[in-house]
Amino acid sequence: MTILADPLPGGRPGDVGRARALSGELSARGVHGIVLAYVDTAGVGRIKTVPVTALASAAAWGVGMSPVFDTFLANDDIVTTDVLGSPDGDLRLYPALDRLVALTAQPGWAWAPVDRVTQDGERHPGCSRTFLRRIVADASRAHGLAFKAAVEIEWAVGLDSAPAGEFVPAATGPAYGAIRQVELSEYLAELLAACAAQNVDVDQVHPEYAPGQFEISVGAVDPVAAADRSVLVRQTIRAVARRHGLRVSFSPAVAARGVGNGGHVHLSAWRDGVNLHTGGDRRYGMTADAEAFTAGVLAHLPALTAVTAPSPASRLRLRPSQWAGVFTAWGLETRECALRLVRGTAGRRAEQANLEVKPVDLAANPYLALGCVIAAGLDGLAAGATLPEETTGDPARLGAEEAARRGVRRLPASLDEAVAAFRADAVLRGALGPVLADAVTAVREGEIRAVDGLDDAGIAAAYRWVY
């Protein structure tokens, strides 16, 4: 389980000694540097690195980093809020030693996610990992809940030899086709080996729908660890690809048309070791708490998309009838619904039953996405919310009257609409806190301005190699 206690100046009890031991072990394995990783508000992975010999110092006192990155855009332009975006100030990056891992596909390097702390030793209110840790801890204290989560990762594999900026698929063949697996056999085998060496259990990896597209599904863990895994696995996918002369994109839309890359979230709520999404007396075995939690997520979906599908490129993916889940609808294993109840296999439902949230892509900061989804669900739980009638088939085929009766409506079709819904959502903004909520709004509005005048092809090109 993730350590939920905040980092402390001088180190939490035992951290410095543990860091010294880890430093010696890693040095003996030929590791020279540590990648300290976090994800900014725009969904871009940012890092600093330190020599392996500096790990104990980092665990005790952190590593310096400017808070200005909280308001960076994907193109590295900077926007501002009332407290963020200036050149002033400094933060400390504290590595999560429980997540430290040697990078198999990057010999000589190890990796750790970080929490960001102020120079005075306080939580940085813009730190998304700290936000998710707080949400998880609050859910445990207030509701006796724990969660298991996993983030699906879809990516497009291209040739590194392609003309600058262009995407040329590195594999041919039909969707889910055996041809793609054969053509990239060595790459995929090395990816599986690297994940195993890094203690990431993989459920499956397979060719997906779009040209050159693949998906990897990993095992469910606590939400903070799941977000950490999402970042680590993407680092690994990219590094293995480079060793094979390949280039990968996690952008929601590698091209202006066609199916994009998703990052669906799978989430289950547990109490006293029991999965609340099965074994209950509500529809399809949900307990009353699981239904209320699901109803809360459903109610907040329009605003959630400002966090879960935050890029202008996200809107190129969020199109009806492409399994992206673009309507406020839920259903039993219905892939066109934004929320899909996954019952699991008979005999294993106690472990497998979960809620899948589909309008999520990998431009999303996974810590913000998971934290906001949980906050939305907890709001439904507190209110004892109930779900409307389920939807079967494609919600796009419902007539206007039937859709209105069921409460099925299109999710925001533009980032402007999503930001407006987010601004009006007191629950999500309250969960994030004013500093982080304002950063989300400012960065989204900055991204909107950044693509002003671009057509769909221009937007796809602008974000193709960012995520």
C-alpha positions in Angstrom: 0.0 0.0 0.0 1.1 3.6 -0.6 2.5 5.5 2.3 -0.1 8.2 2.9 1.8 10.3 5.4 3.2 13.6 4.1 7.0 13.9 3.6 8.8 15.9 6.4 11.9 18.1 6.4 14.6 15.8 7.6 12.7 12.8 6.4 9.9 10.7 7.8 11.0 8.1 10.4 13.2 5.6 8.7 13.3 7.3 5.3 16.9 8.4 5.4 18.3 5.0 6.5 16.1 3.3 3.9 17.3 5.7 1.2 21.0 5.0 2.1 20.4 1.3 1.8 18.5 1.6 -1.5 21.3 3.8 -2.8 23.9 1.1 -2.1 21.7 -1.6 -3.6 21.1 0.5 -6.8 24.8 1.4 -7.1 25.7 -2.3 -6.9 23.3 -2.9 -9.8 24.9 -0.2 -12.0 22.4 2.5 -11.4 23.9 6.0 -11.6 20.9 8.3 -11.6 17.3 8.7 -10.2 14.5 10.1 -12.3 12.2 12.1 -10.0 8.9 12.3 -11.8 5.6 14.1 -11.5 2.8 15.2 -13.9 1.8 18.8 -14.3 -1.7 20.3 -14.6 -1.5 20.0 -18.4 -0.9 16.3 -18.2 2.8 16.5 -19.2 5.3 14.4 -17.4 8.0 16.6 -15.8 11.2 15.4 -14.2 14.4 16.2 -12.4 17.2 13.7 -11.9 19.8 13.3 -9.2 22.8 11.0 -8.8 22.0 7.8 -7.0 24.4 8.9 -4.2 22.1 11.9 -3.5 19.0 9.7 -2.8 19.4 10.0 1.0 19.7 13.8 0.8 16.6 13.9 -1.4 14.6 11.7 1.1 15.7 14.1 3.9 15.4 17.5 2.3 13.9 17.1 -1.1 15.2 18.5 -4.4 14.5 22.0 -5.6 11.9 22.7 -8.3 10.0 25.8 -9.3 6.2 25.9 -8.7 5.8 27.6 -12.1 5.3 24.3 -13.8 1.8 24.1 -12.2 0.7 26.5 -14.9 2.7 25.3 -17.8 0.8 24.5 -21.0 1.6 21.5 -23.1 3.6 23.7 -25.5 5.6 25.1 -22.5 3.9 28.5 -22.5 3.1 29.7 -19.0 -0.3 31.0 -17.8 -0.9 32.5 -14.3 -3.4 32.5 -11.5 -3.5 34.8 -8.5 -0.8 32.6 -6.8 0.8 30.5 -9.5 2.8 31.1 -12.6 5.3 33.7 -11.4 9.1 33.1 -11.3 9.1 33.4 -7.5 9.4 30.7 -4.9 10.7 27.2 -4.7 9.4 23.7 -3.9 11.0 20.5 -2.7 10.5 17.2 -4.5 10.4 14.3 -2.1 10.8 10.8 -3.8 8.3 8.1 -2.8 10.8 5.4 -1.7 8.0 2.8 -1.7 7.7 3.3 -5.5 11.4 3.5 -6.3 12.4 1.1 -9.1 15.3 0.4 -11.4 14.4 1.1 -15.0 15.0 -2.1 -17.1 14.8 -0.4 -20.5 17.0 2.5 -19.3 20.2 0.9 -17.9 21.9 3.1 -15.3 18.6 4.8 -14.2 16.0 4.3 -11.5 12.7 6.1 -11.2 10.5 7.4 -8.4 7.4 9.6 -8.3 7.5 12.6 -6.0 5.4 14.6 -3.6 6.0 18.4 -3.7 6.4 20.3 -0.4 6.9 24.0 0.3 10.2 25.3 1.6 8.5 25.5 5.0 7.7 21.8 5.0 4.0 22.2 4.2 1.9 20.4 1.6 2.1 22.2 -1.7 -1.6 22.9 -2.6 -0.8 22.4 -6.3 0.7 18.9 -5.9 -1.6 16.4 -7.6 -0.1 13.4 -6.0 -0.6 14.9 -2.6 -4.2 15.7 -3.5 -4.9 12.1 -4.4 -3.3 10.8 -1.2 -5.5 13.2 0.8 -8.7 12.1 -1.0 -7.9 8.4 -0.4 -7.1 9.1 3.3 -10.2 11.2 3.8 -12.4 8.4 2.2 -10.9 5.9 4.6 -11.5 8.1 7.7 -15.0 9.4 6.7 -16.5 6.3 5.1 -14.2 3.4 5.9 -13.5 3.0 2.2 -10.5 1.8 0.3 -10.2 1.6 -3.4 -8.5 -0.5 -6.1 -7.8 1.2 -9.4 -6.1 0.7 -12.7 -5.6 2.9 -15.7 -5.7 1.3 -19.2 -3.0 2.6 -21.5 -3.5 2.9 -25.3 -0.7 4.1 -27.5 0.2 4.4 -31.1 3.5 2.9 -32.3 5.2 4.8 -35.2 8.5 4.6 -37.0 11.2 6.9 -35.6 12.5 7.3 -39.1 9.3 9.0 -40.2 9.6 12.7 -41.4 9.8 15.1 -38.5 6.4 15.5 -36.8 4.6 12.9 -38.8 3.2 9.6 -37.7 3.8 6.5 -39.8 2.4 3.3 -38.2 5.0 0.8 -37.4 2.6 -2.1 -37.8 0.1 -3.1 -40.4 -2.9 -5.4 -40.3 -6.5 -5.1 -39.0 -7.7 -4.1 -35.6 -6.9 -6.7 -32.9 -5.1 -8.6 -35.7 -2.4 -11.2 -35.2 -0.3 -9.5 -37.9 0.5 -6.5 -35.7 1.6 -8.8 -32.8 3.9 -10.7 -35.2 5.4 -7.6 -36.7 6.2 -6.0 -33.3 6.9 -9.3 -31.5 10.3 -8.4 -30.1 9.2 -5.0 -29.0 6.2 -6.4 -27.1 8.1 -9.2 -25.6 10.7 -6.8 -24.2 8.0 -4.6 -22.9 6.4 -7.5 -21.0 9.8 -8.4 -19.6 10.5 -4.9 -18.5 7.2 -4.6 -16.7 7.8 -7.9 -14.9 11.3 -6.8 -13.8 9.7 -3.5 -12.5 7.1 -5.4 -10.5 4.2 -4.3 -12.7 1.8 -7.2 -13.2 0.3 -7.1 -16.7 -3.2 -8.5 -17.3 -2.9 -8.3 -21.1 -1.4 -6.5 -24.0 -2.9 -6.5 -27.5 -3.3 -4.7 -30.8 -6.1 -2.1 -30.7 -8.4 -0.5 -33.2 -6.5 2.4 -34.8 -3.4 2.0 -37.1 -0.4 1.0 -35.1 -2.3 1.1 -31.8 -1.8 -1.2 -28.8 -3.2 -1.4 -25.3 -1.8 -2.7 -22.1 -3.9 -3.4 -19.0 -2.1 -3.8 -15.6 -3.3 -5.1 -12.3 -5.4 -3.0 -9.9 -3.7 -1.5 -6.9 -4.5 1.4 -4.5 -5.3 4.7 -6.4 -2.0 6.5 -5.7 0.0 3.4 -6.8 -2.3 3.1 -9.9 -1.5 6.7 -10.9 2.2 6.0 -10.2 2.0 2.9 -12.4 0.4 4.8 -15.2 3.4 7.2 -15.3 6.0 4.4 -14.9 4.4 2.1 -17.6 4.3 5.0 -20.1 8.0 5.7 -19.4 8.8 2.1 -20.0 6.7 1.8 -23.2 8.6 4.8 -24.6 12.0 3.6 -23.5 11.5 0.1 -25.0 10.3 1.7 -28.2 13.4 3.8 -28.6 15.5 0.6 -28.3 13.7 -0.8 -31.3 13.8 2.3 -33.6 10.2 3.1 -32.8 8.4 6.2 -31.5 5.2 6.2 -29.5 2.4 8.6 -28.9 -0.1 8.6 -26.0 -2.0 11.6 -27.5 -5.8 11.4 -27.4 -5.7 11.9 -31.2 -2.7 11.0 -33.2 -4.7 11.9 -36.3 -7.6 14.2 -36.9 -9.9 11.4 -37.8 -10.4 7.9 -36.4 -10.3 6.2 -33.0 -7.9 7.9 -30.5 -5.9 6.7 -27.5 -7.9 6.3 -24.3 -6.8 5.9 -20.7 -10.0 4.4 -19.2 -10.1 4.2 -15.4 -11.2 1.1 -13.6 -12.2 1.6 -10.0 -13.7 -0.4 -7.2 -14.7 0.6 -3.7 -14.0 -1.7 -0.8 -14.9 -1.8 2.9 -13.4 -4.2 5.4 -11.9 -6.2 2.6 -15.2 -6.6 0.7 -15.8 -5.3 -2.8 -18.9 -3.1 -2.8 -19.5 -3.5 -6.5 -20.7 -7.1 -6.1 -22.7 -9.2 -3.7 -25.3 -6.5 -3.0 -29.1 -6.3 -3.5 -29.0 -3.5 -6.2 -28.9 -3.9 -9.9 -26.3 -6.4 -11.1 -25.2 -7.1 -7.6 -24.1 -3.6 -6.6 -24.5 -2.7 -3.0 -26.4 0.5 -2.1 -23.1 2.3 -1.5 -21.6 1.2 -4.8 -24.7 2.4 -6.7 -24.6 5.8 -4.9 -20.9 6.1 -5.6 -21.5 5.3 -9.3 -24.4 7.8 -9.4 -22.2 10.5 -8.0 -19.6 9.9 -10.8 -22.4 10.0 -13.4 -23.8 13.3 -12.0 -20.4 15.1 -12.2 -19.3 13.7 -15.6 -19.6 16.9 -17.6 -17.3 18.8 -15.2 -15.1 15.8 -14.8 -14.1 15.9 -18.5 -12.2 19.1 -17.8 -9.9 16.9 -15.8 -10.2 13.5 -17.4 -10.1 14.7 -21.1 -8.3 18.0 -20.7 -6.6 18.6 -24.0 -8.0 20.2 -27.2 -6.9 16.9 -28.8 -9.3 15.1 -26.4 -12.3 16.4 -28.2 -11.1 14.7 -31.4 -11.4 11.4 -29.6 -14.7 12.1 -27.8 -17.0 11.4 -30.7 -20.1 9.3 -30.6 -20.1 5.6 -31.7 -16.4 5.2 -31.2 -16.5 3.5 -27.8 -15.3 6.7 -26.1 -18.3 7.1 -23.8 -19.5 10.6 -24.7 -23.0 10.5 -23.2 -24.1 10.7 -19.5 -25.2 7.1 -19.5 -24.3 3.9 -17.6 -24.8 0.3 -18.5 -23.8 -3.3 -17.8 -20.6 -3.8 -19.9 -21.9 -1.4 -22.5 -18.9 0.0 -24.2 -20.6 3.1 -25.6 -21.7 4.2 -22.1 -19.5 6.7 -20.2 -19.8 4.5 -17.1 -19.6 0.7 -17.6 -20.3 -1.7 -14.8 -17.9 -4.6 -15.2 -19.3 -7.6 -13.3 -16.3 -9.9 -13.8 -16.3 -13.6 -14.5 -18.6 -15.9 -12.5 -16.6 -17.3 -9.7 -14.3 -14.3 -9.5 -16.7 -11.4 -9.1 -15.6 -10.7 -5.6 -12.2 -9.7 -6.9 -13.1 -8.4 -10.4 -16.3 -6.3 -10.2 -15.5 -2.7 -10.9 -16.7 0.6 -12.5 -15.0 1.6 -15.7 -14.9 5.4 -16.5 -14.5 5.8 -20.3 -14.2 9.5 -21.1 -10.6 9.5 -19.9 -7.4 9.8 -21.9 -3.7 10.0 -21.3 -3.5 13.8 -21.6 -5.1 13.7 -18.1 -2.9 13.9 -15.1 -3.7 10.5 -13.6 -3.6 11.8 -10.0 -6.1 14.5 -10.7 -8.3 12.2 -12.7 -8.5 9.5 -10.1 -8.9 12.0 -7.2 -11.7 13.9 -8.9 -13.5 10.7 -9.9 -13.3 9.5 -6.3 -14.5 12.9 -5.0 -17.5 12.8 -7.4 -18.3 9.2 -6.2 -18.1 10.2 -2.6 -20.5 13.1 -3.2 -23.0 10.6 -4.5 -22.4 8.3 -1.5 -23.0 11.1 1.0 -26.2 12.0 -0.8 -27.5 8.4 -1.1 -27.8 8.9 -4.8 -29.5 6.4 -7.1 -28.8 5.6 -10.7 -31.3 6.3 -13.5 -32.4 3.6 -15.9 -29.4 1.9 -17.6 -28.7 2.2 -21.3 -28.1 -0.7 -23.6 -26.6 -0.3 -27.1 -25.4 3.0 -28.4 -26.9 6.1 -26.7 -26.4 8.0 -29.9 -29.3 6.1 -31.3 -31.8 7.2 -28.7 -34.5 9.6 -29.8 -34.5 13.1 -28.1 -37.5 12.3 -26.0 -36.2 8.9 -24.8 -32.7 10.4 -24.1 -34.3 13.2 -22.0 -36.4 10.7 -20.0 -33.3 8.7 -19.1 -31.2 11.8 -18.4 -28.8 10.9 -21.3 -27.1 13.9 -22.8 -23.9 14.6 -24.7 -20.9 15.3 -22.7 -19.2 18.7 -23.5 -18.2 18.7 -27.1 -15.6 21.5 -26.6 -13.1 22.2 -24.0 -14.8 25.6 -23.4 -18.0 23.7 -22.4 -16.0 21.4 -20.1 -14.4 24.3 -18.4 -17.7 26.1 -17.9 -19.1 22.9 -16.3 -16.0 22.6 -14.1 -16.3 26.2 -13.0 -19.9 25.5 -11.9 -19.1 22.3 -10.0 -18.5 23.2 -6.4 -17.8 19.6 -5.4 -14.9 19.1 -7.7 -13.5 22.6 -7.1 -13.9 22.1 -3.3 -12.1 18.7 -3.4 -9.2 20.2 -5.4 -8.9 23.3 -3.3 -8.7 26.8 -4.7 -5.1 26.8 -5.8 -5.3 23.5 -7.8 -8.8 24.2 -9.1 -7.7 27.6 -10.4 -4.7 26.0 -12.0 -6.9 23.5 -13.8 -9.1 26.3 -15.1 -6.2 28.6 -16.2 -4.3 25.8 -18.0 -7.4 24.6 -19.8 -8.2 28.2 -20.9 -4.6 28.6 -22.0 -4.8 25.4 -24.1 -8.0 26.8 -25.8 -6.1 30.0 -26.7 -3.1 28.0 -27.9 -5.1 26.3 -30.7 -7.2 29.2 -31.7 -7.5 29.2 -35.5 -6.3 25.6 -35.9 -8.3 23.0 -37.7 -8.6 19.4 -36.5 -5.5 18.3 -38.4 -3.5 21.2 -36.8 -4.7 20.3 -33.3 -3.7 16.7 -33.8 -0.3 17.7 -35.0 0.2 20.2 -32.1 -0.3 17.5 -29.5 0.9 14.4 -31.3 4.2 14.0 -29.5 3.5 15.9 -26.3 2.1 13.2 -24.1 
